[in-house]
Amino acid sequence: MSELPFANRRAAGRALAERLAASARTDETVVLGLPRGGVPVAAEIAQVLKAPLDVMVVRKLGVPGHEEFAMGAIASGDITVLDEPLIERLSIGHERLEAVIEDERRELARREAAYRDERPYPELKGRQVILVDDGIATGASMRAAIQAVHRLGAERLVLAVPVAPPDTLEALASEVDEVVYVEAPAHFRAVGQWYVDFGQTTDDEVRACLDESMTSDHG
């Protein structure tokens, strides 16, 4: 029986947590959600696994004039991932590209400050990281997040999403140790179509998830 559509992100997180429970090493695991929508999903996983929750801030680099279409992404730790063939095909010049990157770096810095204030990133060296979003379409943002987590020294990286197209999951599988998902529908148009409630997650909701996790006892 299909799990779709999910009632909301929290419900999707609970469904995903069931599939992660068997492989999770909770004493060594950190759950990182991609803001904003991935954080409520990650919060449910962290609660079930009794693992600490944090955020991996990623910003999509939208094609000028067609911002919903990704030509790359940036992530915390000065990570930049570019779709070079696409950029060349669309004749996007260096100056236009740099202008988009600079805009998104400002927003990334703003979100870093809003979500973690002065808190440093959790220590990831030698630990398992479960990297979570509310779904994946092209994979550009997730690819940047994966590179950032590798750079921070994680020993093992699990990619966890409620829903994503099969070809995207297959493409990302070689970059992580394990991929865990609930559904991989063949006819995939957008993440939001697989949720009943896909309202925008706010900065306040992200902070509330993090605050709730920090006040919980993770053993």
GUKOLFI-80919 format. One record per residue (C-alpha): residue number from 1; chain; x, y, z. Coordinates in steps of 0.1 Angstrom, whole numbers, plus 5000, padded with zeros to 4 digits. Example, Ala and Ser with C-alpha at 12.3 -4.5 7.8 and 13.67 -1.06 7.14 Angstrom:
site resi:1 | chain:A | c1:5123 | c2:4955 | c3:5078
site resi:2 | chain:A | c1:5137 | c2:4989 | c3:5071
END
This chain:
site resi:1 | chain:A | c1:5000 | c2:5000 | c3:5000
site resi:2 | chain:A | c1:5014 | c2:5034 | c3:4991
site resi:3 | chain:A | c1:5026 | c2:5058 | c3:5018
site resi:4 | chain:A | c1:5017 | c2:5087 | c3:4996
site resi:5 | chain:A | c1:5007 | c2:5114 | c3:5000
site resi:6 | chain:A | c1:5022 | c2:5123 | c3:5033
site resi:7 | chain:A | c1:4999 | c2:5144 | c3:5056
site resi:8 | chain:A | c1:5028 | c2:5168 | c3:5064
site resi:9 | chain:A | c1:5065 | c2:5169 | c3:5070
site resi:10 | chain:A | c1:5063 | c2:5156 | c3:5105
site resi:11 | chain:A | c1:5043 | c2:5125 | c3:5093
site resi:12 | chain:A | c1:5069 | c2:5120 | c3:5065
site resi:13 | chain:A | c1:5097 | c2:5122 | c3:5092
site resi:14 | chain:A | c1:5080 | c2:5095 | c3:5112
site resi:15 | chain:A | c1:5076 | c2:5072 | c3:5082
site resi:16 | chain:A | c1:5113 | c2:5077 | c3:5073
site resi:17 | chain:A | c1:5124 | c2:5071 | c3:5110
site resi:18 | chain:A | c1:5109 | c2:5037 | c3:5108
site resi:19 | chain:A | c1:5132 | c2:5028 | c3:5079
site resi:20 | chain:A | c1:5162 | c2:5043 | c3:5096
site resi:21 | chain:A | c1:5158 | c2:5026 | c3:5130
site resi:22 | chain:A | c1:5175 | c2:4994 | c3:5120
site resi:23 | chain:A | c1:5207 | c2:5009 | c3:5107
site resi:24 | chain:A | c1:5211 | c2:5038 | c3:5132
site resi:25 | chain:A | c1:5240 | c2:5038 | c3:5156
site resi:26 | chain:A | c1:5224 | c2:5063 | c3:5179
site resi:27 | chain:A | c1:5254 | c2:5069 | c3:5202
site resi:28 | chain:A | c1:5274 | c2:5080 | c3:5172
site resi:29 | chain:A | c1:5247 | c2:5096 | c3:5150
site resi:30 | chain:A | c1:5240 | c2:5132 | c3:5142
site resi:31 | chain:A | c1:5209 | c2:5141 | c3:5122
site resi:32 | chain:A | c1:5213 | c2:5172 | c3:5099
site resi:33 | chain:A | c1:5182 | c2:5187 | c3:5083
site resi:34 | chain:A | c1:5183 | c2:5210 | c3:5052
site resi:35 | chain:A | c1:5165 | c2:5242 | c3:5060
site resi:36 | chain:A | c1:5139 | c2:5250 | c3:5058
site resi:37 | chain:A | c1:5116 | c2:5221 | c3:5049
site resi:38 | chain:A | c1:5140 | c2:5193 | c3:5058
site resi:39 | chain:A | c1:5142 | c2:5203 | c3:5094
site resi:40 | chain:A | c1:5108 | c2:5192 | c3:5106
site resi:41 | chain:A | c1:5114 | c2:5159 | c3:5089
site resi:42 | chain:A | c1:5148 | c2:5156 | c3:5105
site resi:43 | chain:A | c1:5133 | c2:5165 | c3:5139
site resi:44 | chain:A | c1:5111 | c2:5135 | c3:5139
site resi:45 | chain:A | c1:5140 | c2:5112 | c3:5130
site resi:46 | chain:A | c1:5162 | c2:5127 | c3:5157
site resi:47 | chain:A | c1:5135 | c2:5122 | c3:5183
site resi:48 | chain:A | c1:5129 | c2:5086 | c3:5174
site resi:49 | chain:A | c1:5167 | c2:5078 | c3:5172
site resi:50 | chain:A | c1:5174 | c2:5099 | c3:5203
site resi:51 | chain:A | c1:5201 | c2:5116 | c3:5183
site resi:52 | chain:A | c1:5212 | c2:5153 | c3:5182
site resi:53 | chain:A | c1:5196 | c2:5175 | c3:5156
site resi:54 | chain:A | c1:5213 | c2:5203 | c3:5137
site resi:55 | chain:A | c1:5211 | c2:5220 | c3:5103
site resi:56 | chain:A | c1:5231 | c2:5219 | c3:5071
site resi:57 | chain:A | c1:5224 | c2:5252 | c3:5054
site resi:58 | chain:A | c1:5223 | c2:5249 | c3:5016
site resi:59 | chain:A | c1:5211 | c2:5275 | c3:4990
site resi:60 | chain:A | c1:5201 | c2:5266 | c3:4954
site resi:61 | chain:A | c1:5217 | c2:5287 | c3:4927
site resi:62 | chain:A | c1:5188 | c2:5296 | c3:4903
site resi:63 | chain:A | c1:5192 | c2:5303 | c3:4867
site resi:64 | chain:A | c1:5188 | c2:5341 | c3:4862
site resi:65 | chain:A | c1:5152 | c2:5347 | c3:4851
site resi:66 | chain:A | c1:5142 | c2:5311 | c3:4859
site resi:67 | chain:A | c1:5152 | c2:5310 | c3:4895
site resi:68 | chain:A | c1:5133 | c2:5278 | c3:4903
site resi:69 | chain:A | c1:5157 | c2:5259 | c3:4879
site resi:70 | chain:A | c1:5189 | c2:5250 | c3:4896
site resi:71 | chain:A | c1:5223 | c2:5255 | c3:4880
site resi:72 | chain:A | c1:5241 | c2:5246 | c3:4912
site resi:73 | chain:A | c1:5241 | c2:5251 | c3:4949
site resi:74 | chain:A | c1:5262 | c2:5264 | c3:4978
site resi:75 | chain:A | c1:5265 | c2:5250 | c3:5013
site resi:76 | chain:A | c1:5281 | c2:5258 | c3:5047
site resi:77 | chain:A | c1:5318 | c2:5255 | c3:5047
site resi:78 | chain:A | c1:5324 | c2:5274 | c3:5015
site resi:79 | chain:A | c1:5311 | c2:5245 | c3:4993
site resi:80 | chain:A | c1:5300 | c2:5254 | c3:4957
site resi:81 | chain:A | c1:5286 | c2:5228 | c3:4933
site resi:82 | chain:A | c1:5280 | c2:5239 | c3:4897
site resi:83 | chain:A | c1:5262 | c2:5223 | c3:4868
site resi:84 | chain:A | c1:5289 | c2:5233 | c3:4843
site resi:85 | chain:A | c1:5273 | c2:5218 | c3:4812
site resi:86 | chain:A | c1:5241 | c2:5236 | c3:4819
site resi:87 | chain:A | c1:5258 | c2:5269 | c3:4826
site resi:88 | chain:A | c1:5277 | c2:5266 | c3:4793
site resi:89 | chain:A | c1:5246 | c2:5256 | c3:4774
site resi:90 | chain:A | c1:5226 | c2:5286 | c3:4787
site resi:91 | chain:A | c1:5256 | c2:5309 | c3:4780
site resi:92 | chain:A | c1:5255 | c2:5323 | c3:4816
site resi:93 | chain:A | c1:5286 | c2:5345 | c3:4819
site resi:94 | chain:A | c1:5310 | c2:5347 | c3:4848
site resi:95 | chain:A | c1:5297 | c2:5380 | c3:4861
site resi:96 | chain:A | c1:5260 | c2:5368 | c3:4862
site resi:97 | chain:A | c1:5270 | c2:5336 | c3:4878
site resi:98 | chain:A | c1:5291 | c2:5354 | c3:4905
site resi:99 | chain:A | c1:5262 | c2:5378 | c3:4912
site resi:100 | chain:A | c1:5239 | c2:5348 | c3:4919
site resi:101 | chain:A | c1:5265 | c2:5331 | c3:4941
site resi:102 | chain:A | c1:5271 | c2:5364 | c3:4961
site resi:103 | chain:A | c1:5233 | c2:5369 | c3:4966
site resi:104 | chain:A | c1:5229 | c2:5333 | c3:4979
site resi:105 | chain:A | c1:5260 | c2:5336 | c3:5001
site resi:106 | chain:A | c1:5244 | c2:5365 | c3:5019
site resi:107 | chain:A | c1:5212 | c2:5345 | c3:5024
site resi:108 | chain:A | c1:5232 | c2:5315 | c3:5036
site resi:109 | chain:A | c1:5250 | c2:5336 | c3:5061
site resi:110 | chain:A | c1:5218 | c2:5352 | c3:5073
site resi:111 | chain:A | c1:5203 | c2:5317 | c3:5079
site resi:112 | chain:A | c1:5234 | c2:5304 | c3:5096
site resi:113 | chain:A | c1:5231 | c2:5333 | c3:5121
site resi:114 | chain:A | c1:5193 | c2:5329 | c3:5125
site resi:115 | chain:A | c1:5194 | c2:5292 | c3:5131
site resi:116 | chain:A | c1:5225 | c2:5286 | c3:5151
site resi:117 | chain:A | c1:5235 | c2:5320 | c3:5164
site resi:118 | chain:A | c1:5270 | c2:5315 | c3:5178
site resi:119 | chain:A | c1:5268 | c2:5277 | c3:5181
site resi:120 | chain:A | c1:5295 | c2:5259 | c3:5161
site resi:121 | chain:A | c1:5287 | c2:5230 | c3:5139
site resi:122 | chain:A | c1:5286 | c2:5197 | c3:5158
site resi:123 | chain:A | c1:5317 | c2:5175 | c3:5157
site resi:124 | chain:A | c1:5312 | c2:5151 | c3:5128
site resi:125 | chain:A | c1:5346 | c2:5134 | c3:5127
site resi:126 | chain:A | c1:5342 | c2:5097 | c3:5132
site resi:127 | chain:A | c1:5304 | c2:5099 | c3:5134
site resi:128 | chain:A | c1:5275 | c2:5088 | c3:5113
site resi:129 | chain:A | c1:5256 | c2:5116 | c3:5098
site resi:130 | chain:A | c1:5220 | c2:5113 | c3:5086
site resi:131 | chain:A | c1:5214 | c2:5140 | c3:5060
site resi:132 | chain:A | c1:5176 | c2:5148 | c3:5056
site resi:133 | chain:A | c1:5154 | c2:5168 | c3:5033
site resi:134 | chain:A | c1:5116 | c2:5168 | c3:5028
site resi:135 | chain:A | c1:5122 | c2:5155 | c3:4992
site resi:136 | chain:A | c1:5146 | c2:5158 | c3:4963
site resi:137 | chain:A | c1:5140 | c2:5169 | c3:4928
site resi:138 | chain:A | c1:5172 | c2:5176 | c3:4908
site resi:139 | chain:A | c1:5196 | c2:5168 | c3:4937
site resi:140 | chain:A | c1:5217 | c2:5200 | c3:4933
site resi:141 | chain:A | c1:5212 | c2:5212 | c3:4969
site resi:142 | chain:A | c1:5217 | c2:5177 | c3:4984
site resi:143 | chain:A | c1:5249 | c2:5172 | c3:4964
site resi:144 | chain:A | c1:5263 | c2:5204 | c3:4979
site resi:145 | chain:A | c1:5252 | c2:5193 | c3:5014
site resi:146 | chain:A | c1:5269 | c2:5159 | c3:5009
site resi:147 | chain:A | c1:5302 | c2:5175 | c3:4999
site resi:148 | chain:A | c1:5300 | c2:5197 | c3:5030
site resi:149 | chain:A | c1:5294 | c2:5168 | c3:5053
site resi:150 | chain:A | c1:5323 | c2:5148 | c3:5037
site resi:151 | chain:A | c1:5346 | c2:5179 | c3:5042
site resi:152 | chain:A | c1:5336 | c2:5180 | c3:5079
site resi:153 | chain:A | c1:5350 | c2:5145 | c3:5083
site resi:154 | chain:A | c1:5319 | c2:5123 | c3:5088
site resi:155 | chain:A | c1:5328 | c2:5086 | c3:5090
site resi:156 | chain:A | c1:5295 | c2:5074 | c3:5075
site resi:157 | chain:A | c1:5269 | c2:5093 | c3:5056
site resi:158 | chain:A | c1:5233 | c2:5083 | c3:5052
site resi:159 | chain:A | c1:5210 | c2:5102 | c3:5028
site resi:160 | chain:A | c1:5174 | c2:5101 | c3:5040
site resi:161 | chain:A | c1:5144 | c2:5115 | c3:5022
site resi:162 | chain:A | c1:5107 | c2:5107 | c3:5022
site resi:163 | chain:A | c1:5103 | c2:5110 | c3:4985
site resi:164 | chain:A | c1:5125 | c2:5114 | c3:4954
site resi:165 | chain:A | c1:5126 | c2:5103 | c3:4918
site resi:166 | chain:A | c1:5144 | c2:5070 | c3:4912
site resi:167 | chain:A | c1:5171 | c2:5084 | c3:4889
site resi:168 | chain:A | c1:5180 | c2:5112 | c3:4913
site resi:169 | chain:A | c1:5184 | c2:5087 | c3:4942
site resi:170 | chain:A | c1:5205 | c2:5065 | c3:4919
site resi:171 | chain:A | c1:5228 | c2:5094 | c3:4909
site resi:172 | chain:A | c1:5234 | c2:5104 | c3:4946
site resi:173 | chain:A | c1:5239 | c2:5068 | c3:4958
site resi:174 | chain:A | c1:5275 | c2:5067 | c3:4948
site resi:175 | chain:A | c1:5283 | c2:5098 | c3:4969
site resi:176 | chain:A | c1:5270 | c2:5084 | c3:5002
site resi:177 | chain:A | c1:5272 | c2:5051 | c3:5022
site resi:178 | chain:A | c1:5235 | c2:5044 | c3:5023
site resi:179 | chain:A | c1:5202 | c2:5059 | c3:5008
site resi:180 | chain:A | c1:5170 | c2:5055 | c3:5028
site resi:181 | chain:A | c1:5137 | c2:5066 | c3:5014
site resi:182 | chain:A | c1:5100 | c2:5059 | c3:5018
site resi:183 | chain:A | c1:5088 | c2:5063 | c3:4982
site resi:184 | chain:A | c1:5105 | c2:5067 | c3:4948
site resi:185 | chain:A | c1:5076 | c2:5073 | c3:4923
site resi:186 | chain:A | c1:5085 | c2:5070 | c3:4886
site resi:187 | chain:A | c1:5062 | c2:5099 | c3:4876
site resi:188 | chain:A | c1:5077 | c2:5127 | c3:4897
site resi:189 | chain:A | c1:5071 | c2:5164 | c3:4890
site resi:190 | chain:A | c1:5077 | c2:5182 | c3:4922
site resi:191 | chain:A | c1:5082 | c2:5174 | c3:4959
site resi:192 | chain:A | c1:5050 | c2:5193 | c3:4970
site resi:193 | chain:A | c1:5027 | c2:5170 | c3:4950
site resi:194 | chain:A | c1:5035 | c2:5142 | c3:4974
site resi:195 | chain:A | c1:5022 | c2:5161 | c3:5005
site resi:196 | chain:A | c1:4987 | c2:5170 | c3:5016
site resi:197 | chain:A | c1:5002 | c2:5200 | c3:5036
site resi:198 | chain:A | c1:5033 | c2:5214 | c3:5020
site resi:199 | chain:A | c1:5031 | c2:5249 | c3:5035
site resi:200 | chain:A | c1:5064 | c2:5268 | c3:5037
site resi:201 | chain:A | c1:5084 | c2:5262 | c3:5068
site resi:202 | chain:A | c1:5094 | c2:5294 | c3:5086
site resi:203 | chain:A | c1:5126 | c2:5304 | c3:5103
site resi:204 | chain:A | c1:5108 | c2:5303 | c3:5136
site resi:205 | chain:A | c1:5097 | c2:5267 | c3:5130
site resi:206 | chain:A | c1:5133 | c2:5258 | c3:5122
site resi:207 | chain:A | c1:5145 | c2:5274 | c3:5154
site resi:208 | chain:A | c1:5117 | c2:5257 | c3:5174
site resi:209 | chain:A | c1:5128 | c2:5223 | c3:5161
site resi:210 | chain:A | c1:5164 | c2:5229 | c3:5171
site resi:211 | chain:A | c1:5155 | c2:5243 | c3:5205
site resi:212 | chain:A | c1:5132 | c2:5214 | c3:5212
site resi:213 | chain:A | c1:5160 | c2:5189 | c3:5203
site resi:214 | chain:A | c1:5186 | c2:5207 | c3:5224
site resi:215 | chain:A | c1:5163 | c2:5205 | c3:5255
site resi:216 | chain:A | c1:5156 | c2:5168 | c3:5250
site resi:217 | chain:A | c1:5178 | c2:5141 | c3:5266
site resi:218 | chain:A | c1:5197 | c2:5122 | c3:5240
site resi:219 | chain:A | c1:5214 | c2:5100 | c3:5265
END
